[in-house]
Each structure stands twice: as C-alpha cells, then as structure tokens.
C-alpha cells in the first residue's frame, strides 16, 4: 500500500497504480503515485547476516537488538523521504489563501461612456456681390461704392424715400470687403444695412450678432443727359458701413421692423 500526502490529507493507492495520478480534493493538484524505494542495508549488516547464517541454531531465530534499531532507522528515513517529496510538491505559501485568491472574481474595468458629439456648424457667409434681391425699377447711370470695414458681414439695401417704401436692391458684402454698384437711377434714397453672422437664406437674415442701421443722411443721385455743348453728368458716391474717424456720414441704429420696410 502506498500513501500520498497533500493539504493535510492522506491518499492511499495500491502498487498496481504506480505511475498514475490522484487529484487533491483541496488544491486540485495532481499527485503522482510512485513506488516506495526500499532502504538499503549497510555492508556491516550484510556481513553480520552472513556470519549469523553460519551459526548453528536450534529452533526459531531471534533478531538482535542492533538489527531492530537499523530497521527502525530505515523506516524513519523512508518516511522522511516521502514527506520531503510531498512538501516539495506543494505550492508555496498558504494553500488555503491560494485557493481563496483564485476564487476571487477578476476586476472588471469600468465601462467608458461614449457620447456622440455633433460638430459645430460653420457660419454661412455669402460671396460679396451676391444679390439677395436683384435690382428692379428704373435704371440709371449712378454709381455707389460701399466698403464694409467691420468684422461682421452685411446685407445692404437701397430704399426709396417716398412712401410707401420700395426696395431698389439688396446686396451681400462680407466683412473687410467692398462692392461697386452701377445703374442707380436719379432720385433720393435711404441706405439701410444689417450686420451679423451666419446668413439664413430662407428668412433672409443673420442668425448671430445682428445689428440694424441706417445712413445718417439721405443719398441723392442726379444725372443729366448729354447735349451738344456738354456731356451728361451723373452722381458717384462712396460710403463706409463701419464708423470712420473724421467721416461725414453717421449711422443710426434702427429696429428690424424699420429695416424690413418695402419688402
């Protein structure tokens, strides 16, 4: 009979099971069944047995006390070897703590919250000279040069002074750009303009930073037909939408309702 030790328990096996393995019920380790190695006797013991064999005896032999001690010593050595093999095969540290550690659930990484971020829509800006309302009415030879020197885009309209108001045209001028407009007929007009960002084509207005202004004085355009003695004349004006130091054309704030007159 072969005895195996693991985790404080004994496991018994027959010699016919040598080479097979037994699983420990506590730690799950596989224990290999090995044959018990017999303890060799010393040379002196062999010689002693040889001499003893030549002695004449009458009746059953009795083992000497010295031989009994040697056999006992051999058993102790065998047990020590087996115990050393068992201890050497055990996992280091406390087996119970090792089992407990293996049973602990693995740490789960926190889930990363994903949020879809919609990129900010760029502000709409039309090209300078785009007609929001194309010229209508009588055409002439007058010229109007408009400069937008501010940081906001503009929608500029030429409106008749006479009531009911009529809009002659509306043109788009970007910030820091200018536009020359021809074909203005003789007459008196109001110059109104909206400043802002992000133009909306459906509502025809700015969606951000909106301001409404009117030129501080009326714009008068005249023209004369050419004759045999002198050539015809027409008015050419230049205005700046942003305030200029030393300028001669002030701007006055108005409401959106006033700005929309005549449309």
C-alpha angles and dihedrals in degrees: 000000000000122000123205125191129207135151091355095306133107123227119197125208137169123243089248088068093060110139095027126104137238121205117226112239092216108042100015093235118152112238116205115223107229130182118256110255110228117232114246118231121232124257091249090056090052091050089047091054090048092054090044091054090059094052114101111242135189114204129349120346123243123216115239119242090244092057091048090054092050093051091049090049090051091053091051091051091049092051090048092053092050092048091049090053091051094046092047090054096052119098115256118260129023110333092210092053090048092053092046091050092052090053094056112105116249116257112261117220112235114258115253111234110230119205125183110230117204110218115239112262113243115243115261115243122178124215116268110264095030109147112232087177116014119229115277136176127037116352124218142167099264119128128210122187113197124191122193104199097166132094095252128077118243141216107204125194134185111218130186118246093221118090129272088051118234125195113226095191143328120219133183119231122181124223114281092012135101139209134203115216122198135187100054111159122224113276146090119287144179117229111214127173142177122216124201149097136273107033118220112208095196096057094026094228143099119266099203137045094359122186130171125210143168128205111261093237137028121266113234120199122189133175136181128205117245118256134190091266101043138015123247121271133212138179123261118186134182122203135177120213095204120069113266126197108248093012121150098213117071124196125226126205116241136178126259090249092058091045091055095054114127098021 
